[in-house]
Amino acid sequence: MNTNLPPILDFGSTSNPNKGTLFDTRDGQSYPVVKIGNQIWLAENFRYLPSIKDKGDLYEEFWTPNGYLEKGYGRFYDWNTANNIAPDGWRLPSSEDFKELRDFVKEDNNLARDNDSKVGSCLKSIDGWYKPTHEIEPNNDKYGFNAKSTGFYNVYNTTFNNSPNTFFLSST
């Protein structure tokens, strides 16, 4: 497989003009993508596996807990690897990218400035989240962003915490 080809982004295969597919030519993986406002986001966690020979300056650490790939959770990457692993033309989102996403969702749903929990409900996958009894807003995944409750990898004690949360790395 030629790994020098650019990734392929296709929005013509679905009936929804805001949903498409990214085909990563490096390893043949495809990922759903969604257009939210003026941004295009992966709608599934990245699962690219760099080769061991690539470790070093660009790629340092990546982990895959048992069953995570099968559930669509992808891989966990350290910050340096996450900043260097995206296919050509893609990158790890910055804090500004996340703010733009949040602001678009708030404006599109007429949400108050301080109502970030409702923003989260619009981006969370419908299934797979712990539902506390006091939760008022159900997850509706309005945009197809499909954020899943993946927990996190604790680099200090090298364990996976399967908490009812998800965390996103930012390039900034």
Backbone hydrogen bonds, N-H to C=O, Kabsch-Sander energy under -0.5 kcal/mol:
donor,donor_aa,acceptor,acceptor_aa,energy
3,T,1,M,-0.7
5,L,2,N,-0.8
8,I,23,F,-2.5
9,L,7,P,-0.5
10,D,8,I,-0.5
10,D,21,T,-2.9
19,K,16,N,-1.8
20,G,33,V,-2.5
21,T,10,D,-2.5
22,L,31,Y,-3.0
23,F,8,I,-3.3
23,F,21,T,-0.5
24,D,22,L,-0.6
24,D,29,Q,-3.1
25,T,23,F,-0.9
27,D,24,D,-1.0
28,G,24,D,-2.1
29,Q,24,D,-0.5
31,Y,22,L,-2.6
33,V,20,G,-2.1
34,V,41,W,-2.5
35,K,18,N,-2.8
36,I,34,V,-0.6
36,I,39,Q,-2.4
39,Q,36,I,-1.8
41,W,34,V,-2.9
43,A,32,P,-3.5
45,N,72,G,-0.8
54,D,51,S,-1.6
55,K,52,I,-1.5
56,G,59,Y,-2.9
59,Y,54,D,-1.0
60,E,58,L,-0.5
63,W,76,F,-2.7
68,Y,65,P,-2.0
71,K,67,G,-1.3
72,G,69,L,-1.5
73,Y,68,Y,-2.8
74,G,68,Y,-0.6
75,R,46,F,-2.4
76,F,63,W,-2.9
78,D,61,E,-2.1
82,A,78,D,-2.8
83,N,79,W,-1.8
84,N,80,N,-0.6
84,N,81,T,-1.4
85,I,81,T,-1.1
90,W,87,P,-2.2
98,F,94,S,-2.0
99,K,95,S,-2.3
100,E,96,E,-2.5
101,L,97,D,-2.2
102,R,98,F,-2.7
103,D,99,K,-3.0
104,F,100,E,-2.3
105,V,101,L,-2.4
106,K,102,R,-2.5
107,E,103,D,-2.5
108,D,104,F,-3.2
109,N,105,V,-1.4
110,N,107,E,-1.1
111,L,106,K,-2.8
115,N,112,A,-1.8
116,D,114,D,-1.0
119,V,115,N,-0.9
120,G,116,D,-2.2
121,S,117,S,-1.7
122,C,118,K,-1.4
123,L,119,V,-0.8
123,L,120,G,-1.0
124,K,120,G,-1.8
125,S,147,A,-3.3
135,E,132,P,-1.6
140,N,121,S,-2.6
141,D,121,S,-1.4
141,D,124,K,-0.7
143,Y,122,C,-1.2
144,G,141,D,-1.2
147,A,123,L,-2.5
150,T,148,K,-1.3
151,G,165,N,-3.0
152,F,161,N,-2.2
154,N,152,F,-0.5
154,N,159,T,-3.4
155,V,153,Y,-0.9
158,T,154,N,-1.0
159,T,154,N,-1.2
161,N,152,F,-3.5
162,N,160,F,-0.7
163,S,161,N,-1.6
165,N,163,S,-1.6
167,F,151,G,-0.5
171,S,93,P,-2.5
